[in-house]
Every structure is written in structure tokens, then in C-alpha cells.
Amino acid sequence: MLEPVRVRLPNRGAVKNALGRLQTVLVLGGTSDIAVATVDQLVASGARTVVLAGRDLNALETVAEPRRGRATIATRAFDAVDFDSHAPFVDAIASEFGDLDLVLLAFGAIGDQPNDERDPAAVVDVINANFTGAASVGTAIAERLRDQGHGLIVVLSSVAGEKVRRTNYIYGSAKAGLDGFFLGLGEALRGSGARVMVVRPGFVHTKMTEGMDAAPLAVTAEQVATDVVKGIRRGADLIWSPLPIRGVMSVLRHVPRPIFRRLPI
Ligand SMILES: NC(=O)c1ccc[n+]([C@@H]2O[C@H](COP(=O)([O-])OP(=O)(O)OC[C@H]3O[C@@H](n4cnc5c(N)ncnc54)[C@H](OP(=O)(O)O)[C@@H]3O)[C@@H](O)[C@H]2O)c1
């Protein structure tokens, strides 16, 4: 019997025609406020099928229901820390919905640093939810996109990983790991037709940051979604949201540690 032929489409680089081509979108962490805002903009730009995946099917249905009619919105169970389920999950989604044009990794957990930092199990939970889970499912998705010969992974990193601070070094270090992993994965996928875009938001007003004092240059989930869609359109590998936070982080990265330690951040 002949081996099946895998057709690899050429890497199209900038996805300028893309929002028309981004018909099937998979969202991991489908109840994330940033993800929901991004889905709304993708659907308005032509996405036809959206699969919202996450731990809480009832909460996912609450997101999906009012959006049905504008696109086909399905909900499926997914847990970022159930590592063994990741490869079968991606296979099942692909056999049910066909080629995945865009996969948005939006899950994450900020934890409770003052308590977590004395508790090894809590540290592992935060690192798994933000880094290990993303690396695991990201690898399964990348394999699928390689086989398709196209597709974009968009992953929500954070400026917290750009310069890890004393006050949230558990979450920050997990995001630093995630950021490096997905930049590297993007390099590994070059030439395959599949791509990665890493998103580094600053402080975003969402349920994750509810009750916290907003940092300078804070934005809404809708503003991040707008930046994500712009980044997709221009074929970016890495974006900041809002853009000016890039300059701030670039300065902070070079502040000597004894001075950085004294900054009220
Ligand atoms: N808000 C900010 O200031 C900010 C800044 C930079 C980066 N980010 C990143 O942006 C992403 C989205 O955050 P957000 O602000 O939109 O927060 P959010 O609304 O609290 O969303 C977080 C999402 O992660 C999901 N999640 C957590 N653990 C999971 C697990 N084990 N398996 C599957 N899903 C899990 C949650 O699902 P449940 O409904 O099951 O809890 C929820 O859908 C996160 O990666 C976050 O780190 C946020």
C-alpha cells in the first residue's frame, strides 16, 4: 500500500489575507476575558468555527451561547495540567473540526504569591498551569499544524516574564519559560507553513487582576484583542500590548538589580 502523501503548503509569511483564511479557531482557556474579546474580533473578521475549550463546560456554554448565530461555536473539555490528555485532545479536535487555522493559548493562573512561595505544591501548580501545560499542549498542536502545512499558534505570555519581579516571581518565571519556549517553537516551525505569535500584554483589566491595583499603561481585554488581530494581520512573531510597554520593559531590563529592588513594582 502506498504511504499517504502529505502536501506541505508554502509558508505564507504575513497573514494579510489571513483573517479570511482563519476559518477554524481553537481556544484553550475559552473563558479567559482576553480570549473572549479576541474571539469576538476574529468572528467579526470572518472566523466561521470556534471551539472553546476549558475546564468548566457550563462557563464555556455561557460564553458560547450569545455568540451562536454569528459563527458555529462549540465547547469541549480541556485541562492544561492533564498532560497525558493533550495529544489525544488535539487529535480528537482535528478529526472533528478539520484543519485548525488558529490556536489561541489563553489559559493561565496568577496564583497567590505571598502564600504560594512557602508551599512547594502551590508553586508547582502555578508553573504547570502557565508553563508546563502550555509547553505540552503547544507541542501537540505544533505537530498537528506541521502535518497540515499551515496554521498559527497565538500564545498569551506576559511582561511579567520579561523582567521577573520579587512580588510575583512564581508566575513571572513560568511566563518567562513559556515565552522562551514558544519563541523557540516558532523558530523550529520555520519553513513548515505553521507559525507562532507570542503576545506580551502588560496589566490587563480582567477577572485575573480583579481587586489588584492597576499598573501604569493598563489596558482592557478588548485592547489586547485589537493588538492581537493587528499582529495576526501583519504576520508578527512577537507583539506587546500596549506597544509602549515594550519601551518601559526595555528600560527595566537594564536597571541594575540593587536599584530594581527598590522600585515600587
Ligand atoms: N490579565 C492580565 O493582566 C494579563 C497580563 C498578561 C498576560 N495575561 C495572560 O493572559 C491569559 C488570559 O488571562 P485573562 O487575563 O484573560 O484571565 P482570566 O479571564 O482569568 O482567564 C484565565 C483562563 O485560564 C483558564 N485556566 C486556568 N487554569 C486552567 C487549566 N488548568 N486548564 C484549562 N484552563 C485553565 C481559566 O479557566 P477556568 O474558567 O476553568 O478558571 C480561564 O479561562 C493568561 O495566560 C494570563 O496569564 C494576563
The ligand as a Gaussian input file, in Angstrom:
#p B3LYP/6-31G(d) Opt

LIG

0 1
 N       -4.851000      39.958000      32.993000
 C       -3.592000      40.329000      32.856000
 O       -3.152000      41.372000      33.406000
 C       -2.650000      39.524000      31.998000
 C       -1.432000      40.109000      31.643000
 C       -0.535000      39.390000      30.867000
 C       -0.856000      38.109000      30.467000
 N       -2.051000      37.546000      30.844000
 C       -2.296000      36.180000      30.416000
 O       -3.396000      36.154000      29.533000
 C       -4.059000      34.882000      29.627000
 C       -5.537000      35.110000      29.830000
 O       -5.724000      35.760000      31.073000
 P       -7.004000      36.660000      31.419000
 O       -6.492000      37.946000      31.907000
 O       -7.974000      36.627000      30.294000
 O       -7.521000      35.889000      32.695000
 P       -8.833000      35.033000      33.004000
 O      -10.044000      35.686000      32.451000
 O       -8.754000      34.760000      34.467000
 O       -8.572000      33.685000      32.185000
 C       -7.715000      32.673000      32.625000
 C       -8.179000      31.404000      31.940000
 O       -7.287000      30.334000      32.252000
 C       -8.080000      29.172000      32.432000
 N       -7.359000      28.139000      33.159000
 C       -6.667000      28.248000      34.317000
 N       -6.147000      27.057000      34.646000
 C       -6.508000      26.186000      33.662000
 C       -6.296000      24.806000      33.432000
 N       -5.591000      24.042000      34.291000
 N       -6.807000      24.248000      32.318000
 C       -7.524000      24.966000      31.443000
 N       -7.784000      26.278000      31.610000
 C       -7.285000      26.875000      32.722000
 C       -9.289000      29.685000      33.193000
 O      -10.306000      28.720000      33.121000
 P      -11.393000      28.472000      34.277000
 O      -12.635000      29.172000      33.795000
 O      -11.553000      26.999000      34.295000
 O      -10.824000      29.029000      35.550000
 C       -9.569000      30.940000      32.356000
 O      -10.278000      30.590000      31.182000
 C       -3.363000      34.121000      30.755000
 O       -2.380000      33.271000      30.228000
 C       -2.694000      35.236000      31.543000
 O       -1.579000      34.760000      32.261000
 C       -2.958000      38.236000      31.586000

